Amino acid sequence: MRVLLLASLARALSPRACDRRTFGTSAAALLVVPAAPALAISATTMSGKTRPDTGVVLVDEPTQTSSRGSLAASAEVVTADKVAAKLAFDSPWPLQRGNYYDVEVKSKDGGDGAFLVVKTPPRGMSPASLPKAWFADNIFNIEGRYGAYGAPENVALVGDAPSGDGRLLEYRFTALSPSNAQVLRKCFVKAVKVPGSADVAMLVAGTTSARWKKENGEATSRQVAESFRVASTTPTTLAKAEESDYRFYKTKVTLSSSQSAGGAQYGGI
């Protein structure tokens, strides 16, 4: 038994397994009695991969429809001050489904894509007045979408300008792949203020540096980012917490059904 425990500990603390977890967290997890199964929007997916912190709490499942040669995606999210905001954007890429994703679209080969981030800035600040560092801190940190295999490096802001009702920023950076290879990437970030709320919603759209110029990656990413908009808002009684996310209820019901059938199982989306 002791040999098996040490072997499990060694595997858990390998570079790939740790990702964003600390040594102490990994070791403690092996030395205590297993907890109840995680809910759908908990920190870890059923595959064991840590979910990114995008600040997105979903009222309902995101949708995508075909419109004028592109795919129109929309999602209703909860803000920190109890506003339900319907956010929308257009892209050529399909919506991603599964435990790991909040609101994300991605090309078939995975090189191009866009994802949603919703954060609460310092009190009274709008996208136009926020310091540049605030955007980088909320998009390129190790807990973010690009930090699955380590914090992005060499993050550089190369463009910053007003864009319609928001602000459009352009970045280049280095991300790590599952094999720990360095991948040069570029992206646009469209930031808009949610009306009636302090929260700032951001759509991050980008691709690899190799595809940026050669395969129309820059033009497509810019077009996707600039299409980002707040379609509608309404007051809500929901708080910005995992208990308000539709996936919490969906998994809770599934787990209850599994338990009544004879033993808890991992359910959900």
ZADO-1210 file (C-alpha; in nm, 4 decimals, padded with zeros to 6 digits):
<atoms>
<atom x="00.0000" y="00.0000" z="00.0000" code="MET" pos="1"/>
<atom x="00.2813" y="00.2388" z="00.0904" code="ARG" pos="2"/>
<atom x="00.4582" y="00.1683" z="-00.2403" code="VAL" pos="3"/>
<atom x="00.1413" y="00.2402" z="-00.4356" code="LEU" pos="4"/>
<atom x="00.0887" y="00.5650" z="-00.2452" code="LEU" pos="5"/>
<atom x="00.4432" y="00.6845" z="-00.3204" code="LEU" pos="6"/>
<atom x="00.4035" y="00.5947" z="-00.6888" code="ALA" pos="7"/>
<atom x="00.0797" y="00.7910" z="-00.7061" code="SER" pos="8"/>
<atom x="00.2458" y="01.0869" z="-00.5370" code="LEU" pos="9"/>
<atom x="00.5329" y="01.0822" z="-00.7875" code="ALA" pos="10"/>
<atom x="00.2929" y="01.0826" z="-01.0812" code="ARG" pos="11"/>
<atom x="00.0860" y="01.3637" z="-00.9316" code="ALA" pos="12"/>
<atom x="00.3912" y="01.5834" z="-00.8851" code="LEU" pos="13"/>
<atom x="00.5303" y="01.5414" z="-01.2359" code="SER" pos="14"/>
<atom x="00.5484" y="01.8662" z="-01.4463" code="PRO" pos="15"/>
<atom x="00.2533" y="01.7701" z="-01.6644" code="ARG" pos="16"/>
<atom x="00.0290" y="01.6634" z="-01.3806" code="ALA" pos="17"/>
<atom x="00.0947" y="01.9659" z="-01.1583" code="CYS" pos="18"/>
<atom x="00.0182" y="02.2400" z="-01.4093" code="ASP" pos="19"/>
<atom x="-00.1204" y="02.5137" z="-01.1841" code="ARG" pos="20"/>
<atom x="-00.1329" y="02.3154" z="-00.8651" code="ARG" pos="21"/>
<atom x="00.1285" y="02.3538" z="-00.5928" code="THR" pos="22"/>
<atom x="00.3323" y="02.0778" z="-00.4341" code="PHE" pos="23"/>
<atom x="00.1360" y="02.1029" z="-00.1107" code="GLY" pos="24"/>
<atom x="-00.2015" y="02.0768" z="-00.2786" code="THR" pos="25"/>
<atom x="-00.1004" y="01.7676" z="-00.4768" code="SER" pos="26"/>
<atom x="00.0458" y="01.5897" z="-00.1778" code="ALA" pos="27"/>
<atom x="-00.2480" y="01.6703" z="00.0492" code="ALA" pos="28"/>
<atom x="-00.4933" y="01.5416" z="-00.2075" code="ALA" pos="29"/>
<atom x="-00.3305" y="01.1970" z="-00.1901" code="LEU" pos="30"/>
<atom x="-00.3130" y="01.1811" z="00.1888" code="LEU" pos="31"/>
<atom x="-00.6745" y="01.2599" z="00.2725" code="VAL" pos="32"/>
<atom x="-01.0017" y="01.0778" z="00.2195" code="VAL" pos="33"/>
<atom x="-01.1373" y="01.1560" z="-00.1326" code="PRO" pos="34"/>
<atom x="-01.3980" y="01.4314" z="-00.1390" code="ALA" pos="35"/>
<atom x="-01.7365" y="01.4187" z="-00.3079" code="ALA" pos="36"/>
<atom x="-01.7355" y="01.4434" z="-00.6906" code="PRO" pos="37"/>
<atom x="-01.6715" y="01.7955" z="-00.8247" code="ALA" pos="38"/>
<atom x="-01.9561" y="01.9870" z="-00.9824" code="LEU" pos="39"/>
<atom x="-01.9542" y="02.0833" z="-01.3475" code="ALA" pos="40"/>
<atom x="-01.7942" y="02.4235" z="-01.3009" code="ILE" pos="41"/>
<atom x="-01.5473" y="02.3295" z="-01.0293" code="SER" pos="42"/>
<atom x="-01.1756" y="02.3944" z="-01.0726" code="ALA" pos="43"/>
<atom x="-01.1021" y="02.0618" z="-01.2402" code="THR" pos="44"/>
<atom x="-01.2727" y="01.8895" z="-01.5320" code="THR" pos="45"/>
<atom x="-01.3544" y="01.5182" z="-01.5396" code="MET" pos="46"/>
<atom x="-01.0420" y="01.4643" z="-01.7524" code="SER" pos="47"/>
<atom x="-00.8291" y="01.6097" z="-01.4723" code="GLY" pos="48"/>
<atom x="-00.7340" y="01.9239" z="-01.6669" code="LYS" pos="49"/>
<atom x="-00.7692" y="02.2437" z="-01.4674" code="THR" pos="50"/>
<atom x="-01.0357" y="02.4793" z="-01.5995" code="ARG" pos="51"/>
<atom x="-00.9255" y="02.8349" z="-01.6736" code="PRO" pos="52"/>
<atom x="-01.0612" y="03.1225" z="-01.4682" code="ASP" pos="53"/>
<atom x="-01.2484" y="03.3384" z="-01.7204" code="THR" pos="54"/>
<atom x="-01.4905" y="03.4944" z="-01.4721" code="GLY" pos="55"/>
<atom x="-01.7840" y="03.3593" z="-01.6739" code="VAL" pos="56"/>
<atom x="-02.1035" y="03.2491" z="-01.4938" code="VAL" pos="57"/>
<atom x="-02.3620" y="03.1279" z="-01.7458" code="LEU" pos="58"/>
<atom x="-02.7376" y="03.1715" z="-01.7077" code="VAL" pos="59"/>
<atom x="-02.7979" y="02.9119" z="-01.9781" code="ASP" pos="60"/>
<atom x="-02.6096" y="02.7115" z="-02.2390" code="GLU" pos="61"/>
<atom x="-02.4345" y="02.9233" z="-02.5067" code="PRO" pos="62"/>
<atom x="-02.5855" y="02.9054" z="-02.8547" code="THR" pos="63"/>
<atom x="-02.4583" y="02.9455" z="-03.2080" code="GLN" pos="64"/>
<atom x="-02.6534" y="02.9950" z="-03.5297" code="THR" pos="65"/>
<atom x="-02.5542" y="03.0342" z="-03.8942" code="SER" pos="66"/>
<atom x="-02.5989" y="03.3888" z="-04.0222" code="SER" pos="67"/>
<atom x="-02.4775" y="03.5448" z="-04.3485" code="ARG" pos="68"/>
<atom x="-02.1930" y="03.3047" z="-04.4004" code="GLY" pos="69"/>
<atom x="-02.0652" y="03.3149" z="-04.0422" code="SER" pos="70"/>
<atom x="-02.1584" y="03.1638" z="-03.7086" code="LEU" pos="71"/>
<atom x="-02.3238" y="03.3948" z="-03.4564" code="ALA" pos="72"/>
<atom x="-02.2499" y="03.2923" z="-03.0981" code="ALA" pos="73"/>
<atom x="-02.4294" y="03.4286" z="-02.7927" code="SER" pos="74"/>
<atom x="-02.4262" y="03.3651" z="-02.4195" code="ALA" pos="75"/>
<atom x="-02.6040" y="03.5178" z="-02.1221" code="GLU" pos="76"/>
<atom x="-02.3717" y="03.5816" z="-01.8276" code="VAL" pos="77"/>
<atom x="-02.4116" y="03.7099" z="-01.4713" code="VAL" pos="78"/>
<atom x="-02.2144" y="04.0161" z="-01.3589" code="THR" pos="79"/>
<atom x="-02.0866" y="04.0974" z="-01.0113" code="ALA" pos="80"/>
<atom x="-02.3666" y="04.3496" z="-00.9567" code="ASP" pos="81"/>
<atom x="-02.6536" y="04.1212" z="-01.0588" code="LYS" pos="82"/>
<atom x="-02.7036" y="04.2085" z="-01.4225" code="VAL" pos="83"/>
<atom x="-02.7758" y="03.9339" z="-01.6753" code="ALA" pos="84"/>
<atom x="-02.5972" y="04.0366" z="-01.9956" code="ALA" pos="85"/>
<atom x="-02.6406" y="03.8699" z="-02.3317" code="LYS" pos="86"/>
<atom x="-02.3047" y="03.8847" z="-02.5110" code="LEU" pos="87"/>
<atom x="-02.2661" y="03.8062" z="-02.8804" code="ALA" pos="88"/>
<atom x="-02.0042" y="03.7821" z="-03.1545" code="PHE" pos="89"/>
<atom x="-01.9560" y="03.6379" z="-03.5033" code="ASP" pos="90"/>
<atom x="-01.6873" y="03.3948" z="-03.6144" code="SER" pos="91"/>
<atom x="-01.6111" y="03.1248" z="-03.8729" code="PRO" pos="92"/>
<atom x="-01.5341" y="02.8728" z="-03.5954" code="TRP" pos="93"/>
<atom x="-01.7732" y="02.6340" z="-03.4161" code="PRO" pos="94"/>
<atom x="-01.8682" y="02.6668" z="-03.0501" code="LEU" pos="95"/>
<atom x="-01.6803" y="02.4284" z="-02.8215" code="GLN" pos="96"/>
<atom x="-01.8747" y="02.2006" z="-02.5887" code="ARG" pos="97"/>
<atom x="-01.7638" y="02.0235" z="-02.2738" code="GLY" pos="98"/>
<atom x="-01.6573" y="02.0735" z="-01.9158" code="ASN" pos="99"/>
<atom x="-01.3387" y="02.2640" z="-01.9958" code="TYR" pos="100"/>
<atom x="-01.5008" y="02.5479" z="-02.1904" code="TYR" pos="101"/>
<atom x="-01.7128" y="02.8433" z="-02.0819" code="ASP" pos="102"/>
<atom x="-01.7725" y="03.0371" z="-02.4047" code="VAL" pos="103"/>
<atom x="-01.5178" y="02.9511" z="-02.6728" code="GLU" pos="104"/>
<atom x="-01.5036" y="02.8957" z="-03.0474" code="VAL" pos="105"/>
<atom x="-01.2157" y="02.7196" z="-03.2193" code="LYS" pos="106"/>
<atom x="-01.1040" y="02.6066" z="-03.5643" code="SER" pos="107"/>
<atom x="-01.0948" y="02.2354" z="-03.6426" code="LYS" pos="108"/>
<atom x="-00.7162" y="02.2212" z="-03.6123" code="ASP" pos="109"/>
<atom x="-00.7239" y="02.4219" z="-03.2885" code="GLY" pos="110"/>
<atom x="-00.4884" y="02.6953" z="-03.4090" code="GLY" pos="111"/>
<atom x="-00.7440" y="02.9748" z="-03.4386" code="ASP" pos="112"/>
<atom x="-01.0064" y="03.0645" z="-03.1826" code="GLY" pos="113"/>
<atom x="-01.1763" y="03.3105" z="-02.9505" code="ALA" pos="114"/>
<atom x="-01.2979" y="03.2989" z="-02.5922" code="PHE" pos="115"/>
<atom x="-01.4915" y="03.5158" z="-02.3497" code="LEU" pos="116"/>
<atom x="-01.3621" y="03.6762" z="-02.0287" code="VAL" pos="117"/>
<atom x="-01.5719" y="03.8773" z="-01.7804" code="VAL" pos="118"/>
<atom x="-01.3959" y="04.0613" z="-01.4982" code="LYS" pos="119"/>
<atom x="-01.4710" y="04.3339" z="-01.2424" code="THR" pos="120"/>
<atom x="-01.2285" y="04.6296" z="-01.2668" code="PRO" pos="121"/>
<atom x="-01.1427" y="04.8777" z="-00.9928" code="PRO" pos="122"/>
<atom x="-01.4459" y="05.0798" z="-00.8914" code="ARG" pos="123"/>
<atom x="-01.5600" y="05.3433" z="-01.1402" code="GLY" pos="124"/>
<atom x="-01.3224" y="05.2450" z="-01.4229" code="MET" pos="125"/>
<atom x="-01.4306" y="05.1799" z="-01.7820" code="SER" pos="126"/>
<atom x="-01.2426" y="04.9990" z="-02.0604" code="PRO" pos="127"/>
<atom x="-01.1124" y="05.3333" z="-02.1883" code="ALA" pos="128"/>
<atom x="-00.9696" y="05.4379" z="-01.8505" code="SER" pos="129"/>
<atom x="-00.8276" y="05.1045" z="-01.7374" code="LEU" pos="130"/>
<atom x="-00.4466" y="05.0748" z="-01.7306" code="PRO" pos="131"/>
<atom x="-00.2915" y="04.8473" z="-01.9915" code="LYS" pos="132"/>
<atom x="-00.1539" y="04.6185" z="-01.7224" code="ALA" pos="133"/>
<atom x="-00.5078" y="04.5337" z="-01.6039" code="TRP" pos="134"/>
<atom x="-00.5896" y="04.3612" z="-01.9319" code="PHE" pos="135"/>
<atom x="-00.2645" y="04.1636" z="-01.9396" code="ALA" pos="136"/>
<atom x="-00.3083" y="04.0569" z="-01.5765" code="ASP" pos="137"/>
<atom x="-00.6576" y="03.9225" z="-01.6443" code="ASN" pos="138"/>
<atom x="-00.5852" y="03.7483" z="-01.9753" code="ILE" pos="139"/>
<atom x="-00.2281" y="03.6189" z="-01.9591" code="PHE" pos="140"/>
<atom x="-00.2026" y="03.4966" z="-01.5997" code="ASN" pos="141"/>
<atom x="-00.1415" y="03.1290" z="-01.5225" code="ILE" pos="142"/>
<atom x="-00.5066" y="03.0810" z="-01.4209" code="GLU" pos="143"/>
<atom x="-00.6294" y="03.2113" z="-01.7580" code="GLY" pos="144"/>
<atom x="-00.7114" y="03.0344" z="-02.0825" code="ARG" pos="145"/>
<atom x="-00.3566" y="03.0618" z="-02.2158" code="TYR" pos="146"/>
<atom x="-00.2028" y="02.9349" z="-01.8913" code="GLY" pos="147"/>
<atom x="-00.3066" y="02.5691" z="-01.9106" code="ALA" pos="148"/>
<atom x="00.0563" y="02.4492" z="-01.9307" code="TYR" pos="149"/>
<atom x="00.2313" y="02.7442" z="-01.7690" code="GLY" pos="150"/>
<atom x="00.2060" y="03.1214" z="-01.7613" code="ALA" pos="151"/>
<atom x="00.2452" y="03.2907" z="-02.1015" code="PRO" pos="152"/>
<atom x="00.5796" y="03.4648" z="-02.1499" code="GLU" pos="153"/>
<atom x="00.7093" y="03.7639" z="-02.3451" code="ASN" pos="154"/>
<atom x="00.3672" y="03.9324" z="-02.3405" code="VAL" pos="155"/>
<atom x="00.3834" y="04.2565" z="-02.5396" code="ALA" pos="156"/>
<atom x="00.1112" y="04.5079" z="-02.6216" code="LEU" pos="157"/>
<atom x="00.1529" y="04.6124" z="-02.9861" code="VAL" pos="158"/>
<atom x="-00.1749" y="04.7961" z="-03.0461" code="GLY" pos="159"/>
<atom x="-00.4321" y="04.9898" z="-02.8429" code="ASP" pos="160"/>
<atom x="-00.7169" y="05.1973" z="-02.9862" code="ALA" pos="161"/>
<atom x="-01.0881" y="05.2777" z="-02.9404" code="PRO" pos="162"/>
<atom x="-01.3219" y="05.0398" z="-03.1229" code="SER" pos="163"/>
<atom x="-01.6882" y="05.1283" z="-03.1517" code="GLY" pos="164"/>
<atom x="-01.8347" y="05.1052" z="-02.8025" code="ASP" pos="165"/>
<atom x="-01.5158" y="04.9650" z="-02.6506" code="GLY" pos="166"/>
<atom x="-01.1404" y="04.9280" z="-02.6749" code="ARG" pos="167"/>
<atom x="-00.9334" y="04.7048" z="-02.9019" code="LEU" pos="168"/>
<atom x="-00.5909" y="04.5841" z="-02.7881" code="LEU" pos="169"/>
<atom x="-00.3412" y="04.3714" z="-02.9814" code="GLU" pos="170"/>
<atom x="-00.0862" y="04.1405" z="-02.8177" code="TYR" pos="171"/>
<atom x="00.1937" y="03.9049" z="-02.9060" code="ARG" pos="172"/>
<atom x="00.3128" y="03.6431" z="-02.6574" code="PHE" pos="173"/>
<atom x="00.4567" y="03.2964" z="-02.6095" code="THR" pos="174"/>
<atom x="00.2355" y="03.0123" z="-02.4849" code="ALA" pos="175"/>
<atom x="00.3293" y="02.6598" z="-02.3829" code="LEU" pos="176"/>
<atom x="00.1867" y="02.3549" z="-02.5609" code="SER" pos="177"/>
<atom x="00.0985" y="02.0220" z="-02.3904" code="PRO" pos="178"/>
<atom x="00.4488" y="01.9003" z="-02.4824" code="SER" pos="179"/>
<atom x="00.6011" y="02.2150" z="-02.3235" code="ASN" pos="180"/>
<atom x="00.6981" y="02.3531" z="-02.6647" code="ALA" pos="181"/>
<atom x="00.6924" y="02.7314" z="-02.6966" code="GLN" pos="182"/>
<atom x="00.4301" y="02.8604" z="-02.9400" code="VAL" pos="183"/>
<atom x="00.4382" y="03.2196" z="-03.0626" code="LEU" pos="184"/>
<atom x="00.0866" y="03.3628" z="-03.0750" code="ARG" pos="185"/>
<atom x="-00.0925" y="03.6899" z="-03.1452" code="LYS" pos="186"/>
<atom x="-00.4396" y="03.8056" z="-03.0514" code="CYS" pos="187"/>
<atom x="-00.6865" y="04.0924" z="-03.0409" code="PHE" pos="188"/>
<atom x="-00.8848" y="04.1763" z="-02.7274" code="VAL" pos="189"/>
<atom x="-01.2122" y="04.3677" z="-02.7605" code="LYS" pos="190"/>
<atom x="-01.3236" y="04.5090" z="-02.4231" code="ALA" pos="191"/>
<atom x="-01.6685" y="04.6564" z="-02.3593" code="VAL" pos="192"/>
<atom x="-01.8435" y="04.7776" z="-02.0452" code="LYS" pos="193"/>
<atom x="-02.1666" y="04.5967" z="-01.9582" code="VAL" pos="194"/>
<atom x="-02.4418" y="04.8637" z="-01.9345" code="PRO" pos="195"/>
<atom x="-02.5791" y="04.8932" z="-01.5816" code="GLY" pos="196"/>
<atom x="-02.2831" y="04.7011" z="-01.4409" code="SER" pos="197"/>
<atom x="-01.9259" y="04.7693" z="-01.3364" code="ALA" pos="198"/>
<atom x="-01.8041" y="04.4541" z="-01.5129" code="ASP" pos="199"/>
<atom x="-01.5960" y="04.4585" z="-01.8296" code="VAL" pos="200"/>
<atom x="-01.6557" y="04.1854" z="-02.0869" code="ALA" pos="201"/>
<atom x="-01.3712" y="04.0884" z="-02.3201" code="MET" pos="202"/>
<atom x="-01.3465" y="03.8702" z="-02.6276" code="LEU" pos="203"/>
<atom x="-00.9969" y="03.7366" z="-02.7014" code="VAL" pos="204"/>
<atom x="-00.9487" y="03.6266" z="-03.0641" code="ALA" pos="205"/>
<atom x="-00.6199" y="03.5046" z="-03.2064" code="GLY" pos="206"/>
<atom x="-00.3985" y="03.2459" z="-03.3697" code="THR" pos="207"/>
<atom x="-00.0334" y="03.1435" z="-03.4057" code="THR" pos="208"/>
<atom x="00.2201" y="03.3947" z="-03.5337" code="SER" pos="209"/>
<atom x="00.2831" y="03.1706" z="-03.8338" code="ALA" pos="210"/>
<atom x="-00.0805" y="03.2039" z="-03.9422" code="ARG" pos="211"/>
<atom x="-00.1140" y="03.5730" z="-03.8525" code="TRP" pos="212"/>
<atom x="-00.0094" y="03.7053" z="-04.1941" code="LYS" pos="213"/>
<atom x="00.0233" y="03.4015" z="-04.4187" code="LYS" pos="214"/>
<atom x="-00.3238" y="03.2523" z="-04.3669" code="GLU" pos="215"/>
<atom x="-00.5315" y="03.5640" z="-04.3067" code="ASN" pos="216"/>
<atom x="-00.5171" y="03.5063" z="-03.9330" code="GLY" pos="217"/>
<atom x="-00.4804" y="03.8735" z="-03.8447" code="GLU" pos="218"/>
<atom x="-00.7773" y="03.9888" z="-04.0539" code="ALA" pos="219"/>
<atom x="-01.0024" y="03.7086" z="-03.9307" code="THR" pos="220"/>
<atom x="-00.9082" y="03.7564" z="-03.5653" code="SER" pos="221"/>
<atom x="-00.9675" y="04.1316" z="-03.5904" code="ARG" pos="222"/>
<atom x="-01.3052" y="04.0793" z="-03.7568" code="GLN" pos="223"/>
<atom x="-01.4155" y="03.8362" z="-03.4860" code="VAL" pos="224"/>
<atom x="-01.2990" y="04.0630" z="-03.2038" code="ALA" pos="225"/>
<atom x="-01.4606" y="04.3743" z="-03.3503" code="GLU" pos="226"/>
<atom x="-01.7951" y="04.1932" z="-03.3832" code="SER" pos="227"/>
<atom x="-01.8139" y="04.1493" z="-03.0038" code="PHE" pos="228"/>
<atom x="-02.1098" y="04.3297" z="-02.8487" code="ARG" pos="229"/>
<atom x="-02.3549" y="04.3428" z="-02.5598" code="VAL" pos="230"/>
<atom x="-02.6869" y="04.2457" z="-02.7177" code="ALA" pos="231"/>
<atom x="-02.9060" y="04.3103" z="-02.4133" code="SER" pos="232"/>
<atom x="-02.9076" y="04.3398" z="-02.0343" code="THR" pos="233"/>
<atom x="-03.1628" y="04.2831" z="-01.7612" code="THR" pos="234"/>
<atom x="-03.1552" y="04.2939" z="-01.3796" code="PRO" pos="235"/>
<atom x="-03.1355" y="03.9558" z="-01.2099" code="THR" pos="236"/>
<atom x="-03.1463" y="03.8098" z="-00.8608" code="THR" pos="237"/>
<atom x="-02.8570" y="03.5788" z="-00.9480" code="LEU" pos="238"/>
<atom x="-02.5207" y="03.6378" z="-00.7843" code="ALA" pos="239"/>
<atom x="-02.1940" y="03.5914" z="-00.9716" code="LYS" pos="240"/>
<atom x="-02.1154" y="03.2554" z="-00.8134" code="ALA" pos="241"/>
<atom x="-02.0930" y="02.8958" z="-00.9319" code="GLU" pos="242"/>
<atom x="-02.4284" y="02.8197" z="-00.7683" code="GLU" pos="243"/>
<atom x="-02.5885" y="03.0573" z="-01.0214" code="SER" pos="244"/>
<atom x="-02.4397" y="02.8812" z="-01.3245" code="ASP" pos="245"/>
<atom x="-02.6794" y="02.6538" z="-01.5138" code="TYR" pos="246"/>
<atom x="-02.4122" y="02.3807" z="-01.5140" code="ARG" pos="247"/>
<atom x="-02.4269" y="02.3652" z="-01.1353" code="PHE" pos="248"/>
<atom x="-02.7950" y="02.2707" z="-01.1441" code="TYR" pos="249"/>
<atom x="-02.7574" y="02.0398" z="-01.4420" code="LYS" pos="250"/>
<atom x="-02.4841" y="01.8365" z="-01.2736" code="THR" pos="251"/>
<atom x="-02.6566" y="01.8433" z="-00.9360" code="LYS" pos="252"/>
<atom x="-02.9641" y="01.6825" z="-01.0895" code="VAL" pos="253"/>
<atom x="-02.7530" y="01.4248" z="-01.2731" code="THR" pos="254"/>
<atom x="-02.5593" y="01.3356" z="-00.9583" code="LEU" pos="255"/>
<atom x="-02.8817" y="01.2984" z="-00.7595" code="SER" pos="256"/>
<atom x="-03.0215" y="01.0616" z="-01.0221" code="SER" pos="257"/>
<atom x="-02.7011" y="00.8569" z="-01.0215" code="SER" pos="258"/>
<atom x="-02.6999" y="00.8316" z="-00.6439" code="GLN" pos="259"/>
<atom x="-03.0609" y="00.7146" z="-00.6300" code="SER" pos="260"/>
<atom x="-02.9757" y="00.4472" z="-00.8866" code="ALA" pos="261"/>
<atom x="-02.7085" y="00.3048" z="-00.6594" code="GLY" pos="262"/>
<atom x="-02.3884" y="00.4984" z="-00.5971" code="GLY" pos="263"/>
<atom x="-02.2557" y="00.8412" z="-00.6864" code="ALA" pos="264"/>
<atom x="-02.1135" y="00.8836" z="-01.0360" code="GLN" pos="265"/>
<atom x="-01.9589" y="01.1705" z="-01.2243" code="TYR" pos="266"/>
<atom x="-02.2388" y="01.3301" z="-01.4266" code="GLY" pos="267"/>
<atom x="-02.3002" y="01.6585" z="-01.5992" code="GLY" pos="268"/>
<atom x="-02.2199" y="01.8031" z="-01.9361" code="ILE" pos="269"/>
</atoms>
